[in-house]
Amino acid sequence: MTDDRGAGATGHEHGHDHDRTFQPDIEDFAPGEAELKAEAVRALLVEKGVVTADEIRAALEKLDAVEPSLGGRIVARAWTDPAFRARLLANGTEAVTEFVENVPGRHNMIVCTLCSCYPRTVLGLPPDWYKSRSYRSRAVVEPRAVLREFGTEIPGDVTVSVHDSTADIRYMVLPMRPAGTEGWSEERLAGLVTRDALVGVVLPRSADEG
């Protein structure tokens, strides 16, 4: 984890590429060793009858079908149910996943500097910009500049903290509830919470806030 003073991300020891184009890494190169090994293991499992190709397809289809709206429902419940919010923050893995909470003096954003670890079971497939070298390298050294490119301006007296997801921990942001939403239903509140808000690059806003 790092804050906007620019300290390096914990747990990943590698250089940062400062290419400012949001180009996904996945299309840059031919399949790597890990991808080829994964395909070989998949073929072997099917050949040995451990799983069928249809079971693998169904599992991938289920994963691809996950929508960010699930994350919105989780946040809406946390906004309206103090007991659930406490459980969510006390043990995010048990409740859903690991959450970091935005508060008036701190804004959080998520990155995976090594690859593209992402809470897929809640948000679905990660967007291309999240997997790009530009986002992964720049988020830890100039988070405010990256946020501005998403149209998000964080006041100077608010600390920006960057959390580095890993293969073991997937972070999500619990954003602050927008002003003027008192009395709203969970369903209506959930509609304000986008995928990008749960990653921390934008803020949820009510219609009154524009």
QUIHUKA-V464249 format. One record per pair of residues at least 4 apart in sequence whose ideal C-beta (glycine too) atoms are under 6 Angstrom apart, sorted by the first residue. I is the first residue (numbers start at 1). GAP is how many residues later the second one is. D is the distance in whole Angstrom. If there is no record, write none. Layout:
I,GAP,D / I,GAP,D
This chain:
1,9,6 / 1,162,5 / 2,5,4 / 2,7,5 / 2,138,5 / 2,160,5 / 3,156,6 / 3,158,5 / 4,139,5 / 4,140,6 / 4,156,4 / 6,135,5 / 9,104,5 / 9,131,5 / 9,155,4 / 12,101,5 / 12,102,5 / 16,121,4 / 17,116,5 / 17,120,5 / 18,119,6 / 19,114,6 / 19,115,5 / 20,114,6 / 22,107,5 / 22,110,5 / 22,112,5 / 23,109,6 / 24,104,4 / 24,107,5 / 24,108,6 / 25,106,6 / 25,108,6 / 31,4,4 / 31,5,5 / 45,5,4 / 45,6,5 / 46,7,5 / 51,4,5 / 51,5,6 / 66,58,4 / 67,57,6 / 68,55,5 / 68,127,4 / 70,52,5 / 71,51,5 / 71,52,5 / 71,127,5 / 72,118,4 / 72,121,4 / 73,117,5 / 74,22,6 / 75,118,5 / 76,110,4 / 76,113,4 / 76,114,4 / 77,4,5 / 77,7,5 / 77,109,6 / 78,6,6 / 78,7,4 / 78,10,5 / 78,96,6 / 79,98,5 / 79,110,6 / 80,106,6 / 86,4,6 / 87,8,5 / 88,4,6 / 88,7,5 / 88,11,6 / 91,4,6 / 92,5,5 / 92,6,4 / 92,7,5 / 97,22,5 / 97,25,6 / 97,73,5 / 97,75,6 / 98,71,5 / 98,73,5 / 99,73,5 / 99,75,5 / 100,8,4 / 100,63,6 / 100,71,6 / 100,73,6 / 101,73,4 / 102,5,6 / 102,6,6 / 102,73,5 / 102,74,5 / 105,53,6 / 106,53,5 / 106,55,6 / 107,47,5 / 107,51,5 / 107,53,5 / 108,53,5 / 108,65,5 / 108,92,5 / 109,53,6 / 109,91,3 / 109,92,6 / 110,53,5 / 110,61,5 / 110,89,5 / 110,90,5 / 111,25,6 / 111,28,4 / 111,51,6 / 112,4,5 / 112,5,4 / 112,53,4 / 113,23,5 / 113,27,6 / 113,51,5 / 116,10,5 / 116,15,4 / 117,48,4 / 117,49,6 / 117,50,6 / 118,8,4 / 119,4,5 / 119,51,4 / 119,53,5 / 123,72,5 / 126,4,4 / 126,5,6 / 129,6,5 / 133,4,6 / 134,4,6 / 135,4,6 / 138,4,5 / 138,8,5 / 139,4,6 / 139,7,5 / 139,23,6 / 140,22,5 / 143,17,5 / 143,19,5 / 144,16,6 / 147,5,4 / 150,51,4 / 150,52,6 / 152,50,5 / 154,4,5 / 154,6,6 / 163,8,5 / 165,5,5 / 165,6,5 / 172,26,5 / 173,25,6 / 173,27,4 / 175,22,5 / 175,29,5 / 178,26,6 / 178,27,5 / 178,28,4 / 178,31,6 / 180,26,5 / 180,28,5 / 181,25,5 / 184,4,4 / 184,5,5 / 192,12,4 / 193,4,5 / 193,11,5 / 196,5,5 / 196,6,4 / 197,5,5 / 197,7,5 / 205,4,4
